[in-house]
Amino acid sequence: MTNLRDLLILLARAGIGVVFLAHGWQKFVTNGLDATQRGFESMGAPLPGISAILATAVEFAGGAGLVLGAITPVWAVLLVADMVGAYLITHMGNGLFVTGGGGELVIGLGAGALLLLCTGAGRFSVDDLLGDRVPWNRFKYSA
């Protein structure tokens, strides 16, 4: 059962990570940072130049980190914060469904990242390969 659990964590982690990575790529490459910053400004994001760069970096690097299972708890916290910010700034008050500007995607992604914070990256990850050399694994590898 441990192998199955770790395989399922890997699949969930990779799926969530790919979506975050794609959104970071979209902000950085597809739309470009200038357009992303203008979009953040039109949504009323605080410090739109800085917040657009931070959201782009966290989503891109954090998505990659989740796919690899590297520094998973750090990326999970940052991605949850990113999704809370997206919800509060853009989606709150628009209902649930994304077709109406609602928060279903950011809620789902944030909840997934939060769950990875609780479960860890699983056995099939860079974090696990590092063992007790990383602080978030020390409780796992101690007697």
Secondary structure, DSSP 4 states (H G I P E B T S, - for coil): -HHHHHHHHHHHHHHHHHHHHHHHHIIIIITTHHHHHHHHHHTT-SSHHHHHHHHHHHHHHHHHHHHHT-SHHHHHHHHHHHHHHHIIIIITTS-S-GGGT-SHHHHHHHHHHHHHHHH-S-SSSHHHHHGGGSGGGHHHH--
